């Protein structure tokens, strides 16, 4: 992809940005937290530096410091320098910084929906930037805004400029954010996880767009991400952060080929690969202790595991049969609000799934993956078709029968924070389904099961009285898994359940799901847009496009010998720049 386009070796020698011994602290209820601890690195003109590390490592705080956007209180920069073109921006006035912020240094934030104002049209938001920093008249700014939307590849820009954010797709909103960031032709562009929530094909388009714009405007770029494949494709140098410190920095090829720090080794080992994976993904904890000391890794753990696609009719009978399933949503129009058309979210899908096996569903946003999963549970009513679970037709069940079925089939949602009640403790969240479905003899029996479940997913029983906001994203996802297990289910639908997690936490959750499957003979439908993750966890893979399954086969055949053109397009969009890794 970009590695083909990007000509390395043309790196400018003059320093655009130098960070020297930067430290940042935050006051919290538990005392002073050091978010960034004495870090130093630089970016040259036209150079891209990839900043990687898990959540809480200090990446985004570093980016906010470069923009002088650290909230004070509770945060403060305690020491260090940030030299932009030789000038320490920590020592200039706020008025002077406003002239630099958005004009010379721009930032693309991770979530465009929360960064764009929902009550203003996207054109007005771009125009505001141009009028403020470029001092353009409204008419000139509007014309330039249309040109910017055209540059970032938004179709029919003179019409789309009138759209509100909610009227645009995720990829289009991210392109609007890029248009705003480059509006003033900045010298330094900070991109904070700009492609994390995007499908692989949209990610490819956005990354190629950013590279072309970087070449055009000769920008330096700080690219923050936890996707090492993206770093390998787009970055020149790589900076690895762990627990507020920089633990390694070098040219990206050197780090990929010969990582020196155990944390870097762990990050590289824990990402699933289409080229093959061990039976269990290694995690950072396999390479280092809690104190940061390096562990010796048993080399046989890295051995590629060949999947066995055989099954036993006795142990793996057909559990789920879906026949010609359709889920249509009506489009109403006219004065009378009559149905004028339908959105065919699921359009004639058929497949079977055996007990104890995993079906991976992949495809771009809007292809129908999530709607299919929810239709199987009848959280969305099907328009047509048959859903048989253990021989029973789910589409003909009454509410009491459905309630009993849902104790056997559970779902893990993409965002664990929004799926957990913020007013309920974790203990209450685990007890609730047991009470509703009358599981357990009494309160003590249920509480003992809740404690056991927390321990089983790698958390402590003494955390039962905490609330969801007191846990990290990975911990909340573990809680969601524990909650799904409270009723001893046979079948779990995982809907993008690891897509927002850091690669190290993602590996832990994937390993946990496989351990639970082996222990309890669980059956999964695993919905994701991450092809590497689906390849690792799945026995069969179904590729969805426009509501249909366009390819269905075992995981190896789908990835190594795709038959459908859409599948080939998805696979071609995966970053290909990863060098051979030697651990």
C-alpha positions, 0 to 999 in steps of 0.5 A: 500500500503506502510502502509502495508509494512512499519513497524513504530516504528523502528525510529532511535534516532540519528539526521541525519539532524537538521534545526535550525531557518533557514531564506532565503530571495530573492531580487525582483523588489518589494523589499525583499521577505522572502521565508523561515522564521525562520523554524526548524525541524529534520530528523533521520536516516531511518526516512521519513518527509513529507513536505507539503504546497501550492506553494510559501510556501517555501518547494522547497526553503528549499530543495535547501538550504539543497543542498546549491543550493540557487542562490545568487544573488538574494537569500541568507540565512540570518540566521540559521543552517543546521546541517548534522551529527552535522556539519553546512554545511552553514559554509563549503567551496564549495569544501567540499560541492561538496563532500557531494552534490550527495554523502551524500545528494541527490535530486530527482527533480519534473520534470525528463524531464528538469532535465535529459540532452536531448543530453546524453544517460541516462547511461552516465548521471548515469556514470558521477555521479559514476565517479565523486563521487565514483571515479570508472573507466568508465567500472566499472561505466557502470556496476554499472549503469546497476545494478542501473537501474535493482534495480529501476525496468527498464526492460532490463536495459542493453538495456535501458541504451543506451536510450535518455530521450525522448525515455523513458516514464514519469515513466521510466524517474523518475526511472532514476532520482531515480537511479542517486540519490541513485547511491552513497548510500546517507544518506539523500534523498530529493524528491521534488514532485517526483510523482506529474505528474505520473499516480496512478499506476506508482506512487504506483510503484515509492513510493514502490521502494523508500521505498525499497531503503530507507530500503536497504540503511537506508536513511533519506528522506525529501518527499515534496508533496502536495498530502496528501494521499502520505504523509499518506502512506510514511511519519513518521512525517509531517511538514506543511508550510504556507507563509514561516513559519512552522505552524504545525509539528507532527507525521502524524497520529496526524495531520490527526486525530487532526490538530491544525492550521486552514491552516492544517484543510483547507488542509485536508478538501479540498482534494476530497475523494472516500469515499464521498464529500460535495456538495462544497469542503471546501478551506483554506479560509473557515478555516482562514482569509487572516491575518491567523486568524481562522474562525469557520466552519459551520459543515453542510458544511462538510456533505457528499452529495449524488449525484442525477443521475436522469435527465430530458429529457427536461432539459438534452437531449442528447447533444453528441453521439460518435459511434465506434470512432477510431483515428489511427496514422500510424507507418512508416518504411523502406527505402520508409517510408511506413506505417507498422502499426498503433497506435490505440489511440482511438479504437472503443469508443462509449458513450452518454453525456447529456446536463448539465452533466459531463463525467469523463474520467480516465486512465493511460497516453497513454490510449487515453483520451486526443486524444479522447477529441481532436478528438471530437473537430476535432483538430485531425481527426478521422479515423472512426466513428461518432461524433454527437453534438446536432444531427449534425454529426461533422465528416461531417462538413466543415471548416466554420461549424466547426468554428461555432461549436467551439464557442459552444465547448471550451477546457481548457488545462492542462498547462495554461502557455503554452496555454496562449500567453506570449506576450499578456496581459490577456485582449488581450487574452480574447478579441481575441476569441470575435473579431474572432467570432464577439461577442460583439457590439464594443470594449467597450462591449467586454472589459466590458465582459472581466472584468466581466469574470475575476471577475466571476472567482475570479480575479480583472478587474484591472489585465487585463493589466498584462501578464501570467507570473505575475500570479500564476498557480491557477490564470492562470488556472482561466484565462484559464477558463475565456477565455473558457467562452468568447463565451458563450459555451455550452460544455467544455472539461477540459483536466487535468485542475487541475492536476498540482495545489495545493490541496487548489487551485484545490478545488477552481477551481473545485468549480468554474467549478461546480458553472458555470455548475449550472449557465449556464447549461454547459456540461463537459468532465473532463479528469484526472488521479486523481480518487478522483477529477473525482469522485467529479465532474462527473456524469458518469465515463468512464475508458479508457485502450488501446484506449477503454472504458473498464467500463462506469457507474455513478461515485458511481457504478464505484468506489464502485462496479468496474466490470473491472479488469483494474478499480480494478487495478487503484483503488487498487493503490490509497494511502490507509493510510489516518487516519480518519480526525476530523475537 
